Structures are given as structure tokens and as C-alpha cells.
Amino acid sequence: MFSTDSYSTANHSNLKFDIGRPGDLDKVSRIIKLTQVDNMFLPAEVAVNEGETIQFVIKNGGNHKHEMLIGSMAELKKIAKMRSMYPEKEHIEVHLLQLEPGEQKELIWQFPSAGIIDFACPLPGHFKKMRGKIIVEKK
């Protein structure tokens, strides 16, 4: 779970749209479970409502390390490319979870604006297949 203490909206100032921000546990409206397997997310598409705060519970059900990164597709592609060039570099983005096989983690995220937000595993060899969408619907 991420704390909002170290998070600043300035982190998203270079994005063309609002992918949301870490949310408060007290404001969670529902829980959405995702499972990572070695070539996909299950489910690969989820719908949330504008303004909702979701507690994602992500489990790595595969045999390899996986990640879940939320962002625009352009941002995800850029990060995946960097990951393939520098696979050993440490990454600690607020909208990133890193999971070992069998591990489960939570991410609490607030979605203030309607639109489509992508998520993916940006690790080398994983990005082309391990993708999904969060559809944020207008109230």
C-alpha cells in the first residue's frame, strides 16, 4: 500500500491526462482483484466510476517476477523501452507494484477523471502481452 505523504501531484505534471493518484484507505469504495499469470492480467479490463477510490489486490500467480504499472500507453511504452535497456535499474514509481511469484500486494488508487487508463508489466519480454485497461466512466 502506498502512502500519499510522499506523493505530489507535480509527479504527473508531464502527463497529458490525469491517471489518478494514490488514494486513502478510508475512502475505498470497493476492492478489485487482479491476477498476474506469465503472459497476461486476469481480468485485463476493469471498469470504475469517476471519483471512485479503488483498492486493487494484485496477486502474482505466475512463475516469474511481474510488475503492475499504471499510466498512459505512451508512458508505459517509454518505461518498457527503458526497462529493456537498463533491466537492473531500481524503480520506485508511486504507480508501480513489483511482485515475486506467489506474492500479493495492494494499491489504493483514486480516479478523479473519466477516461481510459492503461496498465502493464513493463519488464523485458512481458510488455507486449501483459497489458490491461481501466475504464473510468463518467458518473
Secondary structure, DSSP 8 states (H G I E B T S, - for coil): ---STT--GGGGTT-SS---EE--GGG--EEEEEEEETTEEESSEEEEETT-EEEEEEEE-SSS-EEEEEE-HHHHHHHHHHHHH-TTS----TTEEEE-TT-EEEEEEE--S-EEEEEE--STTTTTTSEEEEEEE--
